[in-house]
């Protein structure tokens, strides 16, 4: 009997840990966010048949013009299978706004090694800085103006439309990654209502979920 109880307890612990790791990336959204958009990109892409769309042809043409050297094939591989980037696109991503000009995007990490490889490719193309460890997080910049931070569960992008210095945005990203549960949008009724929406894209603005 005790063995059965022990096994049952271990199963519950594993389930709890898995549940936490699947939702930790949502906790970086601050409770005072003025806008939060939840999007299921995988579903949207499949319904729109993105791989055979005119947009895909335009993207291919842009990649030929932008990507240097032999990396074009690798980049196209990421487009064909975005999961290779190390991001779990099977989970919803969240775009959020703080104040009037700061935007964030949080995504579920799938594989840190794959993310690092993708960032190194972008660095080679002059589109991103190499990941650097800072206060227990990996961080850097994309296209000079966008800060990124990530750990084993969360990949966060943060940018300011007002020309805020990258160092200030980087500090803000670190603060969000270390956000307490009580200060998180994920701990609000609005977030619960947002996730109850079955649409591929749902939006919270002010006090309304749309």
LOMAR-104877 format. One line per 10 residues: their letters; for each residue x, y, z of N, C-alpha, C. Coordinates in nm, 3 decimals, decimal comma. Example, Ala and Ser with C-alpha at 12.3 -4.5 7.8 and 13.67 -1.06 7.14 Angstrom:
residues 2
AS> 1,319:-0,569:0,780:1,230:-0,450:0,780:1,320:-0,330:0,780  1,285:-0,225:0,708:1,367:-0,106:0,714:1,290:0,003:0,787
end
This chain:
residues 210
XXXXXXXXXX> 0,082:-0,120:0,000:0,000:0,000:0,000:0,087:0,126:0,000  0,192:0,125:0,083:0,280:0,240:0,091:0,351:0,265:-0,042  0,388:0,154:-0,111:0,455:0,169:-0,240:0,363:0,236:-0,342  0,236:0,196:-0,340:0,138:0,254:-0,432:0,120:0,403:-0,403  0,114:0,437:-0,273:0,099:0,577:-0,235:0,222:0,659:-0,276  0,341:0,598:-0,262:0,464:0,667:-0,301:0,467:0,693:-0,451  0,430:0,590:-0,529:0,428:0,604:-0,675:0,327:0,711:-0,716  0,210:0,709:-0,652:0,107:0,808:-0,683:0,156:0,950:-0,652  0,226:0,964:-0,540:0,279:1,095:-0,502:0,383:1,144:-0,603  0,471:1,052:-0,648:0,573:1,088:-0,746:0,510:1,131:-0,878
XXXXXXXXXX> 0,404:1,059:-0,919:0,334:1,094:-1,043:0,276:1,235:-1,033  0,216:1,267:-0,917:0,159:1,400:-0,897:0,266:1,508:-0,903  0,383:1,479:-0,846:0,493:1,576:-0,848:0,538:1,601:-0,991  0,554:1,493:-1,067:0,597:1,506:-1,207:0,497:1,588:-1,287  0,366:1,559:-1,267:0,262:1,633:-1,337:0,268:1,781:-1,300  0,289:1,808:-1,172:0,296:1,948:-1,127:0,415:2,020:-1,189  0,530:1,952:-1,191:0,650:2,012:-1,249:0,633:2,037:-1,397  0,574:1,942:-1,466:0,552:1,958:-1,610:0,456:2,074:-1,636  0,355:2,083:-1,551:0,258:2,190:-1,567:0,324:2,326:-1,548  0,411:2,336:-1,449:0,480:2,462:-1,424:0,571:2,498:-1,540
XXXXXXXXXX> 0,646:2,402:-1,589:0,741:2,430:-1,696:0,669:2,469:-1,824  0,544:2,423:-1,841:0,468:2,457:-1,961:0,409:2,597:-1,954  0,395:2,654:-1,835:0,331:2,784:-1,822:0,422:2,892:-1,765  0,542:2,859:-1,725:0,632:2,958:-1,668:0,653:3,077:-1,762  0,655:3,051:-1,891:0,683:3,158:-1,986:0,573:3,264:-1,988  0,455:3,230:-1,935:0,345:3,326:-1,929:0,360:3,423:-1,812  0,438:3,385:-1,712:0,449:3,465:-1,590:0,526:3,595:-1,608  0,597:3,610:-1,720:0,677:3,731:-1,739:0,592:3,850:-1,781  0,463:3,827:-1,812:0,375:3,937:-1,851:0,333:4,012:-1,724  0,360:4,142:-1,714:0,327:4,215:-1,591:0,177:4,234:-1,575
XXXXXXXXXX> 0,132:4,241:-1,451:-0,011:4,254:-1,422:-0,068:4,384:-1,476  0,017:4,488:-1,490:-0,032:4,617:-1,538:-0,019:4,632:-1,689  -0,004:4,521:-1,761:0,004:4,527:-1,908:-0,124:4,589:-1,963  -0,110:4,682:-2,058:-0,226:4,750:-2,114:-0,286:4,674:-2,232  -0,210:4,581:-2,287:-0,257:4,501:-2,400:-0,188:4,365:-2,395  -0,265:4,259:-2,413:-0,209:4,124:-2,421:-0,280:4,050:-2,534  -0,203:3,996:-2,627:-0,259:3,921:-2,738:-0,206:3,777:-2,731  -0,297:3,682:-2,725:-0,260:3,540:-2,728:-0,279:3,489:-2,870  -0,178:3,421:-2,923:-0,188:3,371:-3,061:-0,138:3,228:-3,071  -0,213:3,146:-3,141:-0,174:3,009:-3,172:-0,122:3,008:-3,316
XXXXXXXXXX> 0,006:3,037:-3,331:0,064:3,051:-3,465:0,058:2,922:-3,545  0,073:2,810:-3,477:0,070:2,682:-3,548:-0,064:2,662:-3,615  -0,171:2,687:-3,542:-0,305:2,669:-3,598:-0,332:2,770:-3,708  -0,292:2,895:-3,687:-0,313:2,999:-3,788:-0,240:2,963:-3,917  -0,113:2,918:-3,903:-0,033:2,882:-4,021:-0,095:2,766:-4,098  -0,143:2,665:-4,025:-0,202:2,549:-4,090:-0,331:2,585:-4,162  -0,416:2,666:-4,099:-0,542:2,704:-4,160:-0,522:2,794:-4,282  -0,418:2,877:-4,277:-0,390:2,968:-4,388:-0,308:2,902:-4,498  -0,263:2,774:-4,471:-0,178:2,703:-4,566:-0,058:2,789:-4,604  0,011:2,837:-4,500:0,120:2,933:-4,518:0,228:2,883:-4,613
XXXXXXXXXX> 0,259:2,754:-4,609:0,367:2,699:-4,691:0,341:2,716:-4,841  0,213:2,725:-4,880:0,180:2,737:-5,021:0,119:2,873:-5,056  0,139:2,970:-4,968:0,079:3,102:-4,987:0,173:3,197:-5,061  0,116:3,309:-5,109:0,196:3,413:-5,176:0,295:3,474:-5,077  0,257:3,479:-4,950:0,346:3,534:-4,848:0,474:3,452:-4,837  0,461:3,320:-4,849:0,578:3,232:-4,843:0,671:3,260:-4,959  0,614:3,283:-5,079:0,697:3,315:-5,196:0,770:3,448:-5,176  0,700:3,544:-5,118:0,762:3,674:-5,090:0,874:3,659:-4,987  0,851:3,574:-4,886:0,952:3,551:-4,783:1,075:3,485:-4,843  1,055:3,387:-4,930:1,168:3,321:-4,997:1,250:3,423:-5,076
XXXXXXXXXX> 1,183:3,512:-5,147:1,254:3,613:-5,226:1,332:3,708:-5,135  1,273:3,743:-5,022:1,341:3,833:-4,927:1,464:3,766:-4,867  1,453:3,636:-4,838:1,566:3,563:-4,779:1,683:3,558:-4,876  1,654:3,537:-5,004:1,760:3,533:-5,105:1,837:3,665:-5,107  1,764:3,776:-5,088:1,827:3,908:-5,090:1,901:3,939:-4,960  1,855:3,883:-4,847:1,909:3,920:-4,717:2,020:3,828:-4,666  2,006:3,698:-4,686:2,097:3,602:-4,625:2,223:3,585:-4,709  2,335:3,589:-4,639:2,464:3,581:-4,708:2,521:3,439:-4,705  2,596:3,405:-4,808:2,672:3,281:-4,809:2,586:3,156:-4,815  2,639:3,050:-4,752:2,576:2,918:-4,760:2,466:2,896:-4,656
XXXXXXXXXX> 2,433:3,001:-4,582:2,336:2,986:-4,474:2,191:2,990:-4,524  2,170:3,020:-4,652:2,034:3,032:-4,704:1,956:2,902:-4,686  2,020:2,790:-4,714:1,953:2,661:-4,701:1,913:2,635:-4,556  2,002:2,671:-4,464:1,973:2,652:-4,322:1,856:2,738:-4,278  1,857:2,865:-4,323:1,749:2,957:-4,287:1,616:2,906:-4,342  1,615:2,858:-4,465:1,491:2,805:-4,524:1,443:2,683:-4,445  1,539:2,607:-4,389:1,502:2,493:-4,306:1,425:2,537:-4,182  1,464:2,653:-4,126:1,391:2,707:-4,011:1,250:2,751:-4,051  1,237:2,806:-4,170:1,106:2,849:-4,219:1,015:2,728:-4,240  1,072:2,622:-4,297:0,993:2,500:-4,323:0,952:2,431:-4,193
XXXXXXXXXX> 1,041:2,437:-4,092:1,012:2,373:-3,963:1,057:2,466:-3,851  0,972:2,564:-3,813:1,009:2,662:-3,710:1,050:2,601:-3,576  1,005:2,478:-3,546:1,041:2,414:-3,419:1,191:2,394:-3,407  1,263:2,395:-3,520:1,409:2,379:-3,517:1,475:2,498:-3,447  1,403:2,609:-3,434:1,458:2,726:-3,367:1,472:2,704:-3,217  1,408:2,599:-3,166:1,413:2,574:-3,023:1,296:2,633:-2,947  1,199:2,690:-3,021:1,079:2,747:-2,961:0,962:2,650:-2,983  0,881:2,631:-2,881:0,767:2,540:-2,891:0,647:2,617:-2,948  0,632:2,613:-3,080:0,521:2,684:-3,143:0,389:2,607:-3,131  0,393:2,494:-3,064:0,270:2,423:-3,032:0,198:2,487:-2,915
XXXXXXXXXX> 0,269:2,573:-2,841:0,211:2,648:-2,729:0,181:2,790:-2,776  0,076:2,854:-2,722:0,045:2,992:-2,762:0,160:3,086:-2,727  0,178:3,188:-2,808:0,272:3,294:-2,773:0,191:3,416:-2,731  0,255:3,505:-2,655:0,185:3,621:-2,600:0,261:3,749:-2,633  0,192:3,838:-2,703:0,244:3,972:-2,729:0,180:4,064:-2,627  0,261:4,148:-2,560:0,203:4,237:-2,460:0,264:4,375:-2,468  0,191:4,471:-2,416:0,234:4,611:-2,418:0,235:4,666:-2,278  0,341:4,739:-2,244:0,352:4,806:-2,114:0,358:4,956:-2,140  0,274:5,032:-2,070:0,272:5,175:-2,094:0,223:5,203:-2,236  0,288:5,300:-2,302:0,244:5,340:-2,436:0,341:5,298:-2,546
XXXXXXXXXX> 0,460:5,251:-2,509:0,557:5,229:-2,616:0,650:5,110:-2,599  0,629:5,027:-2,497:0,717:4,912:-2,476:0,640:4,784:-2,503  0,696:4,704:-2,592:0,631:4,580:-2,634:0,716:4,458:-2,596  0,648:4,351:-2,558:0,716:4,227:-2,525:0,653:4,110:-2,598  0,729:4,006:-2,617:0,679:3,882:-2,678:0,739:3,767:-2,601  0,655:3,682:-2,543:0,706:3,569:-2,466:0,663:3,438:-2,531  0,757:3,345:-2,539:0,734:3,217:-2,606:0,790:3,104:-2,521  0,733:2,987:-2,537:0,778:2,868:-2,463:0,904:2,812:-2,525  1,009:2,798:-2,443:1,133:2,735:-2,488:1,112:2,585:-2,507  1,175:2,531:-2,609:1,166:2,388:-2,634:1,303:2,322:-2,621
XXXXXXXXXX> 1,408:2,391:-2,670:1,542:2,334:-2,666:1,643:2,448:-2,664  1,713:2,464:-2,552:1,811:2,573:-2,539:1,922:2,563:-2,642  1,966:2,441:-2,671:2,073:2,422:-2,768:2,033:2,470:-2,906  1,909:2,438:-2,946:1,859:2,482:-3,077:1,846:2,633:-3,083  1,801:2,694:-2,973:1,790:2,840:-2,968:1,928:2,904:-2,984  2,026:2,849:-2,915:2,162:2,902:-2,924:2,216:2,891:-3,066  2,191:2,777:-3,131:2,236:2,758:-3,269:2,170:2,861:-3,362  2,041:2,885:-3,341:1,968:2,981:-3,425:2,023:3,122:-3,404  2,049:3,159:-3,279:2,104:3,291:-3,250:2,244:3,307:-3,307  2,322:3,201:-3,305:2,456:3,206:-3,363:2,450:3,229:-3,514
XXXXXXXXXX> 2,349:3,167:-3,578:2,330:3,189:-3,721:2,293:3,335:-3,747  2,203:3,390:-3,666:2,166:3,530:-3,682:2,285:3,621:-3,656  2,369:3,584:-3,559:2,489:3,662:-3,531:2,584:3,662:-3,651  2,597:3,548:-3,714:2,682:3,536:-3,834:2,631:3,625:-3,946  2,500:3,642:-3,951:2,438:3,726:-4,053:2,429:3,873:-4,011  2,483:3,904:-3,892:2,482:4,042:-3,844:2,346:4,088:-3,793  2,260:3,994:-3,757:2,124:4,028:-3,712:2,106:4,017:-3,562  2,203:3,960:-3,492:2,189:3,941:-3,348:2,326:3,935:-3,282  2,328:3,972:-3,155:2,452:3,955:-3,078:2,457:3,814:-3,023  2,576:3,768:-2,986:2,588:3,636:-2,927:2,527:3,635:-2,787
XXXXXXXXXX> 2,464:3,526:-2,747:2,407:3,518:-2,611:2,517:3,531:-2,506  2,490:3,613:-2,405:2,583:3,631:-2,295:2,510:3,602:-2,164  2,579:3,533:-2,073:2,519:3,504:-1,943:2,525:3,627:-1,854  2,410:3,660:-1,792:2,404:3,776:-1,703:2,302:3,748:-1,594  2,348:3,744:-1,472:2,260:3,720:-1,357:2,175:3,595:-1,373  2,236:3,489:-1,426:2,167:3,362:-1,439:2,082:3,347:-1,563  2,079:3,450:-1,649:2,002:3,446:-1,773:2,092:3,463:-1,893  2,050:3,411:-2,007:2,119:3,436:-2,132:2,050:3,555:-2,198  2,128:3,650:-2,249:2,067:3,770:-2,305:2,150:3,827:-2,419  2,089:3,918:-2,493:2,156:3,980:-2,606:2,059:4,071:-2,679
XXXXXXXXXX> 2,093:4,108:-2,804:2,007:4,197:-2,881:1,984:4,140:-3,021  1,867:4,173:-3,077:1,832:4,141:-3,215:1,815:4,271:-3,291  1,880:4,282:-3,407:1,867:4,401:-3,491:1,895:4,529:-3,413  1,982:4,520:-3,314:2,031:4,632:-3,233:1,927:4,691:-3,137  1,800:4,684:-3,170:1,698:4,754:-3,091:1,612:4,662:-3,006  1,619:4,531:-3,028:1,533:4,438:-2,956:1,617:4,355:-2,859  1,581:4,358:-2,731:1,653:4,279:-2,631:1,589:4,141:-2,619  1,673:4,040:-2,602:1,619:3,906:-2,574:1,681:3,851:-2,447  1,601:3,772:-2,377:1,647:3,702:-2,257:1,582:3,564:-2,258  1,656:3,463:-2,213:1,594:3,331:-2,206:1,657:3,245:-2,098
XXXXXXXXXX> 1,574:3,149:-2,051:1,622:3,045:-1,961:1,567:2,914:-2,013  1,560:2,813:-1,929:1,520:2,681:-1,976:1,373:2,674:-2,018  1,290:2,770:-1,973:1,147:2,764:-2,001:1,095:2,878:-2,088  1,162:2,992:-2,086:1,106:3,114:-2,144:1,202:3,182:-2,240  1,147:3,227:-2,356:1,222:3,313:-2,445:1,145:3,443:-2,456  1,208:3,553:-2,414:1,142:3,683:-2,407:1,210:3,785:-2,497  1,129:3,854:-2,578:1,176:3,966:-2,660:1,114:4,093:-2,605  1,191:4,202:-2,601:1,140:4,328:-2,547:1,197:4,443:-2,629  1,111:4,539:-2,665:1,155:4,653:-2,744:1,074:4,777:-2,707  1,137:4,894:-2,724:1,071:5,021:-2,697:1,060:5,100:-2,827
XXXXXXXXXX> 0,943:5,159:-2,849:0,922:5,239:-2,970:0,971:5,382:-2,951  1,011:5,418:-2,829:1,051:5,556:-2,801:1,202:5,575:-2,806  1,275:5,472:-2,849:1,419:5,485:-2,859:1,491:5,469:-2,726  1,428:5,398:-2,633:1,490:5,372:-2,502:1,624:5,301:-2,523  1,724:5,337:-2,444:1,856:5,275:-2,456:1,847:5,124:-2,433  1,926:5,048:-2,510:1,921:4,902:-2,503:1,953:4,851:-2,363  2,040:4,922:-2,290:2,075:4,879:-2,155:1,953:4,885:-2,063  1,870:4,988:-2,081:1,749:5,001:-1,998:1,649:4,893:-2,033  1,634:4,863:-2,162:1,541:4,758:-2,205:1,590:4,622:-2,155  1,721:4,602:-2,157:1,779:4,476:-2,108:1,750:4,458:-1,959
XXXXXXXXXX> 1,765:4,564:-1,883:1,734:4,557:-1,738:1,587:4,525:-1,716  1,501:4,586:-1,797:1,358:4,561:-1,786:1,326:4,415:-1,818  1,393:4,361:-1,920:1,372:4,220:-1,956:1,410:4,129:-1,840  1,522:4,160:-1,773:1,565:4,080:-1,659:1,464:4,087:-1,546  1,408:4,206:-1,523:1,309:4,223:-1,417:1,183:4,140:-1,447  1,143:4,137:-1,574:1,026:4,058:-1,611:1,051:3,909:-1,596  1,171:3,866:-1,631:1,204:3,723:-1,618:1,204:3,680:-1,472  1,224:3,776:-1,380:1,228:3,746:-1,237:1,101:3,795:-1,167  0,995:3,817:-1,245:0,871:3,873:-1,191:0,807:3,777:-1,090  0,761:3,833:-0,978:0,692:3,753:-0,878:0,552:3,719:-0,927
XXXXXXXXXX> 0,502:3,605:-0,885:0,371:3,557:-0,930:0,261:3,658:-0,899  0,271:3,724:-0,785:0,168:3,820:-0,745:0,164:3,941:-0,837  0,275:3,969:-0,906:0,284:4,086:-0,994:0,264:4,049:-1,141  0,224:3,925:-1,166:0,212:3,875:-1,303:0,069:3,880:-1,354  0,054:3,910:-1,482:-0,077:3,906:-1,548:-0,134:3,764:-1,545  -0,045:3,665:-1,540:-0,089:3,525:-1,536:-0,163:3,492:-1,407  -0,161:3,584:-1,310:-0,228:3,561:-1,182:-0,359:3,641:-1,173  -0,412:3,684:-1,289:-0,533:3,767:-1,290:-0,651:3,693:-1,353  -0,772:3,741:-1,323:-0,891:3,683:-1,383:-0,895:3,711:-1,533  -0,840:3,825:-1,574:-0,837:3,859:-1,717:-0,758:3,756:-1,796
XXXXXXXXXX> -0,649:3,709:-1,736:-0,567:3,607:-1,804:-0,644:3,476:-1,816  -0,718:3,440:-1,712:-0,799:3,319:-1,718:-0,903:3,328:-1,829  -0,968:3,445:-1,840:-1,068:3,464:-1,944:-1,004:3,461:-2,083  -0,886:3,519:-2,092:-0,814:3,521:-2,220:-0,784:3,379:-2,267  -0,741:3,295:-2,176:-0,706:3,158:-2,212:-0,828:3,069:-2,233  -0,944:3,114:-2,184:-1,066:3,039:-2,208:-1,117:3,057:-2,350  -1,072:3,164:-2,416:-1,113:3,190:-2,554:-1,055:3,082:-2,645  -1,138:3,025:-2,729:-1,095:2,915:-2,817:-1,046:2,962:-2,953  -1,054:3,091:-2,981:-1,006:3,143:-3,108:-0,854:3,131:-3,117  -0,803:3,127:-3,240:-0,658:3,120:-3,260:-0,589:3,247:-3,211
XXXXXXXXXX> -0,660:3,358:-3,215:-0,607:3,485:-3,167:-0,709:3,551:-3,075  -0,668:3,585:-2,954:-0,755:3,652:-2,859:-0,680:3,771:-2,800  -0,753:3,876:-2,763:-0,688:3,999:-2,720:-0,750:4,051:-2,592  -0,663:4,099:-2,501:-0,707:4,168:-2,379:-0,660:4,312:-2,391  -0,754:4,406:-2,378:-0,718:4,548:-2,382:-0,792:4,619:-2,269  -0,717:4,677:-2,179:-0,779:4,743:-2,066:-0,848:4,642:-1,976  -0,981:4,647:-1,974:-1,056:4,554:-1,890:-1,140:4,458:-1,972  -1,113:4,449:-2,102:-1,195:4,364:-2,187:-1,114:4,258:-2,259  -1,175:4,141:-2,273:-1,117:4,034:-2,354:-1,196:4,026:-2,482  -1,126:4,030:-2,596:-1,194:4,031:-2,726:-1,147:3,914:-2,812
end
